[in-house]
Amino acid sequence: MNLSISSITKEYHNKTVLHVPKLEFQAGELWGIIGPNGSGKSTLMKIIAGLLEPTTGTIYYNGQTYNTKIQKAMTLVFQKPYLLRSSVYQNVAYPLQIRNVPEKEIQQRVEKILCTFDIDSLKEQKAWTLSGGESQKVALARALVFKPELLILDEPTANIDPASIMLLEDRIAKYYTEEKPTILMVTHNIQQAKRLCSKVAFMHEGEIIDHGEPSRIFESENNPLIHSFIKKGLI
């Protein structure tokens, strides 16, 4: 899915917290959205996902403004997963059910992706009993089961154990290689962005101050502000 941002702003109490005049994400790109806390990363992702209205501006999805068809082609995974108060199986099956996928196909696809994320043994377990790492695996499995064209990940590996981080990174990379969706991933982890992302955008105080290839953004010294944050360990 191609995305085009045109003159997006967001204001709270007469204060501009987001200002992105223009940015384009091409279909099949995996972007890392990085920057210090409070830089506007999550606000931008919520606007792109249709969860938050911008104060001004428009986002175009394959040349169209936000609509039901676009909504059904995308999904967002939060840092803190929002799971239904039901079983793991029901959580993962839900996006297929609301898209009227036949029950037999639902069962096949859910069983396959539960195995992919090594959580097939948890399928009858209630979501509220899961650990943080298990919850995030369920959330990502639910996001990928219907093969979205646009996948938005807001700190998908924050606050979980190293083994779960490795598994989730591997599954994200595998899905990206096989399906070639557009992926936007908010992350504080520079090494993770280098491993996974084809492009990165660095945000500061609500603006995108640089974007492009990870090697240029992270390894050159063209932008002192970015390198000051890296050296201070703020991203």
C-alpha positions as CSV (number, residue, x, y, z in Angstrom):
1,M,0.0,0.0,0.0
2,N,1.3,3.4,-1.0
3,L,0.9,6.2,1.6
4,S,1.2,9.9,1.0
5,I,1.1,12.5,3.8
6,S,0.1,16.0,2.8
7,S,0.3,18.9,5.3
8,I,-0.6,16.9,8.4
9,T,-0.8,18.8,11.7
10,K,-2.2,18.0,15.1
11,E,-2.9,20.5,17.8
12,Y,-3.8,20.1,21.5
13,H,-4.9,23.1,23.5
14,N,-3.6,25.5,20.8
15,K,-0.2,23.8,20.7
16,T,1.1,22.1,17.6
17,V,2.4,18.7,18.6
18,L,2.8,17.3,15.0
19,H,3.7,18.9,11.8
20,V,4.5,16.8,8.7
21,P,4.3,18.8,5.5
22,K,5.0,15.9,3.1
23,L,6.2,12.3,3.3
24,E,5.6,9.2,1.1
25,F,5.8,5.5,2.0
26,Q,6.0,3.3,-1.0
27,A,4.3,-0.1,-1.2
28,G,6.6,-2.9,0.1
29,E,8.8,-0.7,2.2
30,L,9.6,-1.4,5.9
31,W,10.0,1.9,7.7
32,G,11.4,2.5,11.2
33,I,10.0,5.6,12.9
34,I,12.5,6.6,15.5
35,G,13.1,9.5,17.9
36,P,13.0,10.5,21.6
37,N,10.0,10.2,23.8
38,G,7.3,12.8,23.1
39,S,8.5,13.4,19.5
40,G,5.1,12.6,17.9
41,K,5.8,9.1,16.7
42,S,2.7,7.4,18.2
43,T,0.5,10.4,17.3
44,L,1.5,10.1,13.7
45,M,0.9,6.4,13.6
46,K,-2.6,6.8,15.2
47,I,-3.5,9.4,12.5
48,I,-2.3,7.1,9.7
49,A,-4.3,4.2,11.3
50,G,-7.4,6.4,11.3
51,L,-7.7,6.3,15.1
52,L,-7.0,10.1,15.5
53,E,-8.2,13.0,13.4
54,P,-5.5,15.4,12.2
55,T,-6.1,19.1,12.8
56,T,-5.2,19.8,9.2
57,G,-4.0,17.8,6.2
58,T,-4.8,14.6,4.5
59,I,-3.3,11.1,4.1
60,Y,-3.8,9.2,0.9
61,Y,-3.8,5.4,0.8
62,N,-3.2,4.2,-2.8
63,G,-4.5,7.6,-3.9
64,Q,-7.7,7.4,-1.7
65,T,-8.6,9.1,1.5
66,Y,-9.4,6.9,4.6
67,N,-12.5,4.6,4.1
68,T,-13.8,1.3,5.1
69,K,-12.0,-0.6,2.4
70,I,-8.7,1.0,3.5
71,Q,-9.5,0.3,7.2
72,K,-9.9,-3.4,6.4
73,A,-6.5,-3.6,4.7
74,M,-4.5,-2.3,7.6
75,T,-3.9,-3.1,11.3
76,L,-2.0,-1.6,14.2
77,V,-0.2,-3.4,17.0
78,F,0.3,-1.4,20.2
79,Q,3.2,-1.5,22.6
80,K,0.7,-2.7,25.2
81,P,-1.5,-5.3,23.4
82,Y,-5.3,-4.8,23.4
83,L,-6.7,-8.3,23.5
84,L,-10.2,-9.5,23.7
85,R,-11.3,-11.1,27.0
86,S,-11.5,-14.5,25.5
87,S,-9.2,-17.3,24.4
88,V,-6.0,-17.0,22.4
89,Y,-7.7,-18.8,19.5
90,Q,-10.7,-16.4,19.5
91,N,-8.4,-13.4,19.6
92,V,-6.5,-14.5,16.5
93,A,-9.6,-15.7,14.7
94,Y,-11.4,-12.4,15.2
95,P,-10.1,-10.3,12.2
96,L,-11.0,-13.2,9.9
97,Q,-14.5,-13.6,11.4
98,I,-15.3,-9.9,10.9
99,R,-14.2,-10.2,7.3
100,N,-16.6,-13.2,6.7
101,V,-13.8,-15.7,6.0
102,P,-15.3,-19.3,5.9
103,E,-15.0,-21.1,9.2
104,K,-12.9,-24.0,7.8
105,E,-10.4,-21.5,6.3
106,I,-10.3,-19.6,9.6
107,Q,-9.4,-22.7,11.5
108,Q,-6.6,-23.6,9.1
109,R,-5.1,-20.1,9.1
110,V,-5.4,-19.6,12.8
111,E,-3.8,-23.0,13.6
112,K,-1.0,-22.3,11.1
113,I,-0.1,-18.9,12.6
114,L,-0.3,-20.1,16.2
115,C,2.4,-22.6,15.3
116,T,4.4,-19.9,13.5
117,F,4.5,-17.9,16.7
118,D,5.1,-21.0,18.9
119,I,1.8,-20.3,20.8
120,D,-0.3,-23.3,19.6
121,S,-0.2,-24.8,23.1
122,L,-1.8,-21.6,24.4
123,K,-4.8,-21.5,22.1
124,E,-7.4,-22.3,24.8
125,Q,-5.8,-20.1,27.4
126,K,-7.6,-16.9,28.3
127,A,-5.8,-13.7,27.1
128,W,-5.7,-12.0,30.6
129,T,-3.5,-14.9,31.9
130,L,-0.7,-14.4,29.4
131,S,2.7,-13.0,30.1
132,G,3.8,-9.8,28.3
133,G,5.8,-11.7,25.7
134,E,2.9,-14.2,25.1
135,S,0.4,-11.3,24.8
136,Q,2.6,-9.6,22.2
137,K,3.0,-12.8,20.2
138,V,-0.8,-13.2,20.2
139,A,-1.3,-9.5,19.1
140,L,1.2,-9.9,16.2
141,A,-0.3,-13.2,15.2
142,R,-3.8,-11.6,15.1
143,A,-2.4,-8.8,13.0
144,L,-0.8,-11.0,10.4
145,V,-3.4,-13.7,10.1
146,F,-5.5,-11.7,7.6
147,K,-2.4,-10.6,5.6
148,P,-2.7,-6.8,5.9
149,E,-1.4,-4.5,3.1
150,L,-0.4,-2.0,5.8
151,L,1.0,-3.1,9.2
152,I,1.7,-0.4,11.8
153,L,3.8,-1.6,14.8
154,D,4.1,0.8,17.8
155,E,7.1,-0.5,19.8
156,P,6.2,-4.1,19.2
157,T,9.1,-5.6,21.2
158,A,9.3,-3.1,24.1
159,N,9.3,-4.6,27.6
160,I,9.5,-8.2,26.6
161,D,12.1,-10.9,27.1
162,P,15.1,-11.3,24.7
163,A,13.9,-14.7,23.4
164,S,10.5,-13.2,22.5
165,I,12.1,-10.2,20.8
166,M,14.2,-12.5,18.6
167,L,11.1,-14.6,17.6
168,L,9.0,-11.5,16.9
169,E,11.8,-9.9,14.8
170,D,12.2,-13.1,12.8
171,R,8.4,-13.4,12.2
172,I,8.1,-9.8,11.1
173,A,11.1,-10.2,8.7
174,K,9.7,-13.4,7.3
175,Y,6.2,-11.9,6.8
176,Y,7.8,-8.9,5.1
177,T,9.9,-11.1,2.8
178,E,7.0,-13.3,1.8
179,E,4.1,-10.8,1.5
180,K,5.8,-7.5,0.8
181,P,3.3,-5.3,2.7
182,T,4.1,-1.7,3.8
183,I,5.2,-1.8,7.4
184,L,5.7,1.2,9.7
185,M,7.4,0.4,12.9
186,V,8.0,2.7,15.8
187,T,11.1,1.7,17.7
188,H,13.7,3.1,20.2
189,N,16.1,0.3,19.2
190,I,18.6,1.5,16.7
191,Q,20.1,-2.0,16.1
192,Q,16.6,-3.3,15.5
193,A,15.9,-0.6,12.9
194,K,19.2,-1.5,11.2
195,R,18.3,-5.2,11.2
196,L,14.8,-4.9,9.9
197,C,14.1,-1.6,8.1
198,S,14.7,-0.5,4.5
199,K,14.0,3.2,5.5
200,V,13.9,5.2,8.7
201,A,12.4,8.5,9.6
202,F,13.8,10.4,12.7
203,M,11.2,12.6,14.6
204,H,11.9,15.4,17.0
205,E,9.3,17.8,18.6
206,G,6.6,16.7,16.2
207,E,8.6,17.0,13.0
208,I,10.4,14.6,10.7
209,I,13.9,16.1,10.6
210,D,15.5,13.4,8.4
211,H,14.6,10.2,6.6
212,G,16.2,7.7,4.2
213,E,18.5,4.7,4.3
214,P,19.4,3.5,7.8
215,S,23.1,3.5,7.0
216,R,23.0,7.2,6.1
217,I,20.8,8.3,9.0
218,F,22.7,6.4,11.7
219,E,26.3,6.2,10.5
220,S,27.0,9.6,8.9
221,E,27.5,12.7,10.9
222,N,25.4,15.0,8.7
223,N,22.8,15.6,11.4
224,P,24.3,16.6,14.7
225,L,20.9,16.5,16.5
226,I,20.4,12.8,15.6
227,H,23.9,11.9,16.8
228,S,23.5,13.8,20.0
229,F,20.5,11.7,20.8
230,I,22.3,8.5,19.9
231,K,25.3,9.4,22.0
232,K,23.2,10.3,25.0
233,G,21.3,7.0,24.7
234,L,18.0,8.8,24.3
235,I,16.9,6.6,21.4
